[in-house]
Amino acid sequence: MPFRPIEHDRASDMVMRRLEVLIVDGVLRSGDRLPSERDLAQRLDVSRPVLREALKQMEDEGLLVGRQGEGTFVADLIRPAFAAPLAALLARDDRAGRDTLEFRRAFEGWTAEMAARRATADDRAMIGRIVTAMRAAHEARDEAREAELDVDLHMTIAEAAHNLVALHVAHAINRLQVDGVTTARPKLYLLPSARERLLAEHLAIAEAVVAGDAPAARARAEIHVDGVAADLAELAAADARERASRDRLELFDLHVAGGRRDATAAPSSRPPRNDESAA
């Protein structure tokens, strides 16, 4: 239980320390609402004045935010990986998509390996529950839920790596991850058997992590990202072919409507240059 009774002379300091550890460990995340003052005081086994003193100090330090009539919330401590203007700029640059996948391959491969080495019984239980939910969403063909659970699985594995820096990096790039999965999945579903393959890849990663097979966990995470990258490249190439063909067809129709095509026009009477005739 995260909110265990406090035992210390300076109870307010210990309350602060307990809540700070929960924030650092990622148990309490930005925007999370704390239990009510009465409930939290009972859980921590401290008086409400002691609790108020601790919460006030944490608000002064910018760790918590009190909202009148709503309660106390963890402050927005993790900023998005990119400010909105830069994120919009990157979204228009093809290199950003490739670089995101390159980063994901390295980061998710490493976190999967570390999770396989370090995951606790509770971590494995959470991964198992996500896998069960993924199977159910897949069976129901609930694509929105599948995308949500995709992000949840990768985030839970990052948390199971038990590296504080990796944990908060994962939280910082969470928006990027959500946007990427939400955008990519409908495209990937255009490919035959994509839904089945994505599910199989996620289950394989989860299985290796739960089994404690670190090399397999890393390899399967990397294979998953490589597969997504290859599929997106294939779809982009197909889109480019479709676009080029469509443009040629439109131009062809314009020329037919005008009675001629440029390609059928009389050749130029200009005599060839020496270098052209040699070609």
ZIPESUL-V451236 format. One record per backbone hydrogen bond with DSSP energy under -0.5 kcal/mol. NH is the residue of the N-H (numbers start at 0). CO is the residue of the C=O. Records with the same first field share a line. If there is no record, write none. Layout:
BEGIN
NH: CO  CO
END
This chain:
BEGIN
3: 1
5: 43
10: 8
12: 9
13: 9
14: 10
15: 11
16: 12
17: 13
18: 14
19: 15
20: 16
21: 17
22: 18
23: 19
24: 20
25: 22
26: 21
27: 21
28: 26
30: 73
31: 28
33: 71
39: 35
40: 36
41: 37
42: 38
43: 39
44: 40
45: 40
50: 46
51: 47
52: 48
53: 49
54: 50
55: 51
56: 52
57: 53
58: 54
59: 55
60: 56
61: 58
62: 57
63: 57
64: 72
66: 70
67: 65
69: 66
70: 66
72: 64
73: 31
74: 62
76: 74
78: 76
80: 171
86: 82
87: 83
88: 84
89: 85
90: 86
91: 87  88
92: 89
93: 91
95: 92
96: 92
97: 93
98: 94
99: 95
100: 96
101: 97
102: 98
103: 99
104: 100
105: 101
106: 102
107: 103
108: 103  104
109: 105
110: 106
111: 107
112: 108
113: 109
114: 110
115: 111
116: 112
117: 113
118: 114
123: 119
124: 120
125: 121
126: 122
127: 123
128: 124
129: 125
130: 126
131: 127
132: 128
133: 129
134: 130
135: 131
136: 132
137: 133
138: 134
139: 135
140: 137
141: 136
142: 140
145: 141
146: 142
147: 143
148: 144
149: 145
150: 146
151: 147
152: 148
153: 149
154: 150
155: 151
156: 152
157: 153
158: 154
159: 155
160: 156  157
161: 158
166: 162
167: 163
168: 164
169: 165
170: 166
171: 167
172: 168
173: 170
176: 172
177: 173
178: 174
179: 175
180: 176
181: 177
182: 178
183: 179
184: 180
185: 181
186: 182
187: 183
188: 184
189: 186
190: 187
193: 190
196: 192
197: 193
198: 194
199: 195
200: 196
201: 197
202: 198
203: 199
204: 200
205: 201
206: 202
207: 203
208: 204
209: 205
210: 206
211: 207  208
212: 207
213: 211
216: 212
217: 213
218: 214
219: 215
220: 216
221: 217
222: 218
223: 219
224: 220
225: 221
226: 222
227: 223
228: 224
229: 225
230: 226
231: 227
232: 228
233: 229
234: 230
235: 231
236: 232
237: 233
238: 234
239: 235
240: 236
241: 237
242: 238
243: 239
244: 240
245: 241
246: 242
247: 243
248: 244
249: 245
250: 246
251: 247
252: 248
253: 249
254: 250
255: 251
256: 252
257: 253
258: 255
259: 254
263: 260
264: 261
276: 272
277: 273
278: 275
END
